[in-house]
Amino acid sequence: MQPQKQGRNRHGRFKPGVSGNPGGRPAGRPSIAAALRGMAEQAAAFDFDAPKGETWAERIARVIIERAAGGDLRAAAIVIERIDGRGAAPTPNDDVVTIEEL
C-alpha cells in the first residue's frame, strides 16, 4: 500500500478545504484569455488580401463575414449570435401544434 499523500483522503481525493494547487498560478503570468486578447490586437502578418495594419481580430472577423456572405451557414450563425446574442433555447413543446390551434 502506498503512503497517503498530504491533504488527500484514503481514496486519493482532496479533503474539503484543501487545495490541489496551493501555490496557484505564478503571479504576473497572463491568463489564456488575456494572451489571446493581446495577440488579437497585434497587427496581422503580411497578406496580399488583407488591408495594411489589420489586426488578427479584424482579419478573423472579416473572414467570418466573407464566408457568411458566401453562403457558409455556420459562419452566418456565428455572425448572428455575436450581433444579436444567442436566442433562448427552444422548449420541447415549441414546435408542437395541436388541432385546436389550427
Buried (B, 14 or more C-beta within 10 A) or exposed (E): EEEEEEEEEEEEEEEEEEEEEEEEEEEEEEEEEEEEEEEBEEEBEEEEEBEEEBBBBBBEBBEBBEBBEEEBEEBBEBBEEEEEEEEEEEEEEEEEEEEEEE
